Amino acid sequence: EIVLTQSPGTLSLSPGERATLSCRASQSVSSSYLAWYQQKPGQAPRLLIYGAFSRATGIPDRFSGSGSGTDFTLTISRLEPEDFAVYYCQQYGSSPTWTFGQGTKVEIK
Amino acid sequence: QVQLVQSGAEVKKPGASVKVSCKASGYTFTSYDINWVRQATGQGLEWMGWMNPNSGNTGYAQKFQGRVTMTRNTSISTAYMELSSLRSEDTAVYYCARGAAAPGRPLGYWGQGTLVTVSS
């Protein structure tokens, strides 16, 4: 079973700053099968990135995904007030199965 | 537009079962997987299992094997998740989510969540 470890646990930044979130897999993951989600308090998660790089419909281009193998990154180029939230990476595996990382909280500094 | 509307909050006693529904609209129900994901208060997302609404085939996370059952009624475009032998640790918000028609079947649409509280 693949384990996804996200870091840092909490990222304290100011609006306008760049956010870099990491997701590390315990074994190699196909880039096609890596996704990122945003979740705000009291809301369901929202798909941001799929296939490691592709933005979901309606997602602003300040969100970008990169990486391969075991190391993946979500970058928010300039934080807007609405971007302060918890972010989860997720991988799709055989069987099939879906596995989530434990999340990174982006909070206002 | 695609919508997944879940049933309302439930309060159950330990040892009981709960059945949560997820009614789909805005697309062909049998064309996309339905997943179930839960989230305890203040915790992360936990995948529970998957169902193909066309075939009825299912796959469950090992943690829930033997306690969870996912079914569907295609005539009313509704998926169900039943969890048995409830314990206090099962208190959580339960989400249904639709897989996308893309590699990796990312979860592009989510229901609003159903709070299940297990308490004596």
Chai-1 contact restraints between the chains, C-beta under 6 A:
chainA,res_idxA,chainB,res_idxB,connection_type,confidence,min_distance_angstrom,max_distance_angstrom,comment,restraint_id
A,S32,B,P103,contact,1.0,0.0,6.0,A-B,restraint_1
A,S32,B,G104,contact,1.0,0.0,6.0,A-B,restraint_2
A,Y33,B,G104,contact,1.0,0.0,6.0,A-B,restraint_3
A,A35,B,P106,contact,1.0,0.0,6.0,A-B,restraint_4
A,A44,B,Y95,contact,1.0,0.0,6.0,A-B,restraint_5
A,A44,B,W110,contact,1.0,0.0,6.0,A-B,restraint_6
A,A44,B,G113,contact,1.0,0.0,6.0,A-B,restraint_7
A,L47,B,P106,contact,1.0,0.0,6.0,A-B,restraint_8
A,L47,B,G108,contact,1.0,0.0,6.0,A-B,restraint_9
A,Y50,B,A102,contact,1.0,0.0,6.0,A-B,restraint_10
A,Y50,B,P106,contact,1.0,0.0,6.0,A-B,restraint_11
A,G51,B,P103,contact,1.0,0.0,6.0,A-B,restraint_12
A,Y88,B,L45,contact,1.0,0.0,6.0,A-B,restraint_13
A,Y92,B,G104,contact,1.0,0.0,6.0,A-B,restraint_14
A,Y92,B,R105,contact,1.0,0.0,6.0,A-B,restraint_15
A,S95,B,G59,contact,1.0,0.0,6.0,A-B,restraint_16
A,W98,B,W47,contact,1.0,0.0,6.0,A-B,restraint_17
A,F100,B,L45,contact,1.0,0.0,6.0,A-B,restraint_18
A,Q102,B,G44,contact,1.0,0.0,6.0,A-B,restraint_19
A,G103,B,G44,contact,1.0,0.0,6.0,A-B,restraint_20
